[in-house]
Amino acid sequence: MNKFSLFGKFTVQEGERDTMVDILLEAAESMQNLDECELYLVNISESEPNSVYIYEVWSNENAHKASLTHEATQTLIGRAKPIITGMERISTLKTRGGKGIS
């Protein structure tokens, strides 16, 4: 098993973290019927009030890239862009397995 995984960080304008969390949770919800998306977790850090972390696991990298072209995804990106002050791809990984991954 070799899945495509991505660990990323969004930095947002002060006071906008909850808005970003809501947008990313909507993104996660929009992927419920997308079998290629196996895991999409939205995380916050108590010590970073303007940051939101995401961890995604996909069947392959092309499935992840294709998801970015979906209409729902594009709408959410449009809503998020005005509050994002930085994006960081912390790591791209190859998931080998574990609990919650088929």
N, C-alpha and C positions, 0 to 999 in steps of 0.2 A: 504494500500500500504506500503510495506517495501522493499525498494531498498537498494542495497549495494553501499556505497559511500566511496571514499578514497581521502584523502587530503594528498599530499606528497610533499617533497622538495628534489631536486637534487642540490648538490653543485658540481661545475665543476672547472677544472683548469682555472687559470686566462686567460681571453681573449677568452674563449670557450663557453660563455653563448649563443651567437647567433647560434653556431653550435648545441648545445643541443636543443635550441628552434626549429631549423629546423628539427632535428631528431624526436622530440616529435610531431611536426605538421605533419610529414609524418606518424607517428603512428596514429594520429587522422584521417588522410585521409584514412589509410588502414582499419579503423573501420567503414567507412561510410555505408557499407552494412551489418554490424553486428548489428542486431536489439537489441541484449542484451546490447549493449553499448548505453546508452541514452544520455550521456553527457561526453565530454572529453575536458577539457579546459587547455590550456597552458598559464601560467602567469609569469610575471617578476615583481620584485620590484626595483624601482629606487635606493633604498638605499643598495641593495645587488647585486653588479655587477657580482657575480659568482654563483648566485642561480637561479633556475627555479622551479616554483611551478606547480603542476598539481592537478586538481580536476576532479574526475571521478565518474559517476553514472552508475551503472549496474543493470540489472534486478535481479541479485542475485550474491552471492560471487563465486559460482561455475563457472558462466559465465566469471567473471573476471579472475579466475585462468586458465580457458581453453584458454582465449585469449593469455596468455603468452606462450602457446605452438605452436601458429601459426608460420608458416615459415617466414612470413613478420615481425612479432614481434621479432622473434629470430635474424633475420638479423639486425634489428634496434638496438636491445640490444647489439649485437656484435660491431656495430659502436660506440655506446655510451660509452661502458665500459672503453675504454682507457682515456676518458676525465673526467669521474666521480671521484670525490674525497670523496664524501659522499652522503648517502641517508638517508632520515628520513621520516618515516610514522608519520605524524603529528597527524592524527586521522583517525579512521575508523568509519563511521557513518551509521545510518539508515535513509535514506531520506524518508520523509513522504509525500512529494508533493511540488508543487509550479510551477511557470511559467517555461515552457520548459521541464517538466517531465511528461510523460504520465502515 
